[in-house]
Amino acid sequence: MDFIKEFWEFIKVRKKYWLIPIMIFLLIFGGLIVLTQGSAVAPFIYTIF
């Protein structure tokens, strides 16, 4: 939890608000890969790349 607090402070102090959508996308995409591991959705994820 400290990492999230520190990262948020970094964004506020340095005014790098453009990092927020990138981090949200990475979290969603990472969660999608973890949750769909070995399922029927896997072939569709591979077509993205």
N, C-alpha and C positions, 0 to 999 in steps of 0.2 A: 504494500500500500504506500510505502514511503516513496517508491519510484514514481508512482502516479502523481503524488503531491509535488515532488520535486520537478517532474516534467511540466506540470501545470504552471508552477512558478516560473520556470524557464520561459514558457510560452508568453506569460503575462509580462515579464520583465523585458524580454527581447522583442516583444511584439511580433512574434512569428505565428500569427493566427492561421496562416496557410498550411501549417503542419497538421492542424486538427482534422481536416477531411482525409488526409493521407493516412493518419493513424486509425481513423474509423474504418476506412476501406481495408487496411491491413488486418485489423481485428476481425472484421466480418469475414473476410476471405480465409483467414487462418482458422476461424471457427468452422467455416463451411468444410474445409479440408479435413479437419479433425472429426467432425460429426458424420461425414459421409464416407469415411474410410471403409473400403470393402463393401460398399453398397451398390445399388443399381445406378446411382447418380455419378459414380466415378468416371465412366466413359465420356460423359458430357463435360466434366471438368477438364479432362485431357484435351478435348477439342479446343478449349480456350487458348491453350498454349500451342 
